């Protein structure tokens, strides 16, 4: 896990107030699909989307669809260049890996939080698990399974885990660079 951040891992910066454009989203294409509640917040610098997984099944494809909708809304898709397409595909892969890890190792995900500014896209997946995600060491490319956090580490600028004292679970976060 990286410790290169100039601020504490998981620091999202100032939280937007209710008057800053937070709105509930539905299956209209702007938020979560399949009726899962999602929210969107936008400002000139940062755009945010949240999705709760409460009561949902098939959460990995649901998370990918939710993220894909955000990427369209934020102008990452449709991609004009191969680099932009690769950046969007990397985001979708990281979301899949983080949500899958929460399913396999942490009693399932509770919430997906994604935020984008002009330079960085941040993904956070909250769960109730007690484990500590880490790339498998040594990484064995030819063996099945155990590649999720290795992939996250390779694709992301940084990643980490945030725990709140006295609260069950954790939030695994990852940051990717915005396409040029």
C-alpha positions in Angstrom: 0.0 0.0 0.0 1.2 3.4 -0.8 1.9 6.1 1.7 2.9 8.9 -0.7 -0.2 11.1 -0.2 0.5 14.7 1.0 -2.8 14.3 3.0 -4.3 11.5 5.0 -5.6 8.6 2.9 -9.3 8.8 2.4 -9.4 12.6 2.8 -12.1 13.6 0.4 -11.7 17.3 1.1 -14.6 19.5 2.2 -17.9 17.7 2.0 -20.5 19.3 -0.2 -23.5 20.9 1.6 -27.0 19.9 0.7 -27.4 23.1 -1.2 -24.5 22.4 -3.6 -26.4 20.3 -6.0 -26.8 16.9 -4.3 -29.8 15.2 -5.7 -31.3 11.7 -5.6 -30.9 9.7 -8.8 -32.9 6.9 -10.2 -32.9 4.6 -13.1 -33.1 7.5 -15.5 -29.6 7.1 -16.7 -28.1 9.7 -14.4 -27.7 7.6 -11.3 -27.8 3.9 -10.3 -29.5 1.4 -12.5 -31.9 -1.3 -11.3 -33.5 1.1 -8.9 -30.5 1.3 -6.5 -30.3 4.7 -4.9 -27.5 6.9 -6.1 -26.7 10.5 -5.7 -24.8 13.0 -7.7 -23.0 16.2 -6.6 -21.3 18.5 -9.0 -19.3 21.7 -8.7 -16.9 23.4 -11.0 -14.0 21.4 -9.6 -15.4 18.1 -8.4 -18.2 15.8 -9.4 -19.3 13.0 -7.1 -21.6 10.0 -7.4 -22.6 7.6 -4.6 -24.4 4.3 -4.8 -25.7 2.1 -2.0 -25.7 -1.6 -2.4 -28.3 -2.3 0.3 -30.6 -5.1 -0.8 -29.0 -5.4 -4.2 -27.8 -8.6 -5.9 -25.4 -8.8 -8.9 -23.4 -5.9 -7.4 -20.4 -6.1 -9.6 -22.2 -5.5 -12.9 -24.4 -3.0 -11.1 -21.3 -1.1 -9.9 -19.8 -1.2 -13.4 -23.0 0.1 -15.0 -23.3 2.9 -12.4 -19.6 3.9 -13.0 -20.0 3.8 -16.8 -23.0 6.2 -16.5 -20.9 8.5 -14.4 -18.1 8.4 -17.0 -20.5 9.3 -19.7 -21.9 12.2 -17.6 -18.4 13.4 -16.9 -17.2 13.3 -20.5 -14.8 10.4 -20.2 -17.1 8.4 -22.6 -17.5 8.2 -25.4 -13.7 8.3 -25.7 -12.3 10.3 -28.6 -8.8 8.6 -28.4 -7.3 5.3 -27.6 -5.8 6.7 -24.4 -9.1 8.1 -23.2 -10.8 4.7 -23.9 -8.0 2.9 -22.0 -8.4 5.3 -19.0 -12.2 4.6 -18.9 -11.6 0.9 -19.1 -9.0 1.1 -16.3 -11.6 2.8 -14.1 -14.2 0.1 -14.8 -11.7 -2.6 -14.1 -10.6 -1.1 -10.8 -14.3 -0.7 -9.7 -14.9 -4.4 -10.6 -11.8 -5.5 -8.6 -12.7 -3.5 -5.5 -16.3 -4.5 -5.5 -15.4 -8.2 -6.2 -12.9 -8.1 -3.3 -15.6 -6.8 -1.0 -17.9 -9.6 -2.1 -15.3 -12.3 -1.7 -13.5 -11.2 1.5 -15.7 -8.7 3.3 -19.4 -9.7 3.5 -20.2 -7.6 0.4 -19.9 -3.9 -0.4 -22.1 -1.3 1.3 -21.4 1.8 -0.8 -19.5 2.9 -4.0 -18.3 6.5 -4.0 -16.7 8.0 -7.1 -15.4 11.5 -7.5 -13.8 13.2 -10.4 -12.0 16.5 -10.8 -9.8 17.7 -13.8 -6.9 15.6 -12.8 -7.9 12.6 -10.6 -10.8 10.1 -10.4 -11.2 8.6 -6.9 -13.1 5.4 -6.2 -14.1 4.3 -2.7 -15.8 1.0 -1.8 -17.0 0.7 1.8 -17.7 -2.7 3.4 -18.1 -4.3 6.9 -15.1 -6.6 6.6 -12.2 -6.8 9.0 -9.5 -8.0 6.6 -6.7 -5.9 5.2 -6.5 -5.9 1.4 -3.0 -6.3 -0.1 -1.4 -7.5 -3.3 -0.5 -11.2 -3.0 3.2 -11.5 -2.4 4.8 -12.9 -4.4 2.5 -12.2 -7.3 2.2 -15.4 -9.4 0.9 -14.3 -12.8 0.2 -17.9 -14.0 -2.0 -18.9 -11.1 -5.7 -18.2 -11.0 -7.1 -15.8 -8.4 -5.4 -13.3 -6.2 -4.7 -10.7 -8.8 -7.3 -8.0 -7.8 -5.1 -5.8 -5.6 -2.1 -6.3 -7.8 -4.2 -5.0 -10.7 -5.4 -2.0 -8.6 -1.8 -1.3 -7.5 -0.6 -1.4 -11.2 -3.3 0.8 -12.6 -3.7 3.4 -9.9 -1.8 6.4 -8.9 -2.3 5.5 -5.3 -4.6 3.3 -3.1 -5.2 2.6 0.5 -7.6 1.6 3.3 -9.4 3.9 5.8 -10.9 2.6 9.0 -13.0 4.6 11.4 -12.3 3.8 15.1 -15.3 2.2 16.7 -17.1 1.5 13.4 -17.1 -1.9 11.8 -15.6 -2.3 8.3 -13.4 -0.2 6.2 -13.2 1.9 3.0 -10.8 0.8 0.2 -9.9 3.8 -2.0 -8.0 4.1 -5.3 -7.1 7.0 -7.5 -6.5 7.1 -11.2 -5.3 9.9 -13.4 -7.9 11.6 -15.6 -7.4 11.1 -19.4 -5.4 13.8 -21.3 
